[in-house]
Amino acid sequence: MVNQVVVRIASERIMNGGLNPKTEKTYIIDDITNQDYRQAVENYILTATEGV
């Protein structure tokens, strides 16, 4: 089961160029290793992005 709060936080960090707390580098989608979370983040980004 995917936690939607975690998905929202990760998605917002990726879209806004925020830092990955583990690496202290810019958060990118490839940093997400769990396939369920990665898919949920991709879906969130697609729905939150205007013009897609």
N, C-alpha and C positions, 0 to 999 in steps of 0.2 A: 504494500500500500504506500502510495506517494503522499507526502505531507505537502499540501498546497502552499503553506506559509514558506517552507523551504524553497519550493519551486519559484514563488514570487520573488523572494529575496535574491536567489541566484540569477534569475532572469533580469531583474532590475540592475544588478551589478554588471552583468554582461552587456546590457543595452547602454548603460551609462559609463562604461569604461572603468568600473570600480575595481578594487583590488581583491585578489583571491587571498583569503586569510591564511592559507597554508603556505603559499609561495611568495606572498607580497608582490606579485606581478599582476598585470592586468588580467582580469578574469575572462577566459574564453570558453566556448562551448566544449572544447576538447578536454578541459579540466574535469569535466563530469564523467566519471567512469561507470557509474551505475546506469544501465540502459533504460530502466524505467524512468529515472529522474531526468536523464538526458532527453528522452522523448517528450516528457512533460514540459521541460524547459523550452524545447524547440516549439512545441505547440503554443505555449504561453507567449513566446516572442512573436510568433506569427499572428496571433490574435491581437496582441497589443501594438503591433506596428501598423501605422496608417499607410494606406496605399498599396497593401500587399494583397 
